[in-house]
Amino acid sequence: MKTGNLFSGIPTVLPQELMEDLLVGQRFRLERIVSKGHRSADDFWYDQAEDEWVLLFQGEARLELESQAENITLSAGMYLHLPAHVKHRVVWTHQEVETIWLAIFYSANSELLDETT
């Protein structure tokens, strides 16, 4: 058994986003991400092989999807499903308050799951 707190263990200075695996199973990974004014580089897009489901616990963030004209703004309590290979990036996170995300990475494609087990 393991217990923890999403709001603890966050450094007061975050030169980079904090990414921490909280739970890893055979077919998924649960990650805590902490941002504070962080954003993706202008020429960078996430293009992941896995699906991602993300929940914002605290703070605010704005995401850009390559396939969508308008940005998506997330605030505490909001979640978003990003299917595999949907190119996206973080264009803004709150600079004064830590933005705390929970992200579940998994594969909806059973062939991909079998390759990782």
Salt bridges, closest charged atoms under 4 A:
GLU20 OE1 - ARG32 NH2 2.88
ASP21 OD1 - ARG29 NH1 3.41
GLU31 OE2 - ARG29 NH1 2.84
ASP42 OD1 - ARG39 NH1 3.05
ASP47 OD1 - HIS85 ND1 2.81
ASP51 OD2 - HIS81 NE2 3.10
GLU52 OE1 - HIS88 NE2 3.66
GLU64 OE1 - ARG89 NE 3.02
GLU98 OE2 - LYS36 NZ 3.74
ASP114 OD1 - ARG27 NH2 3.86
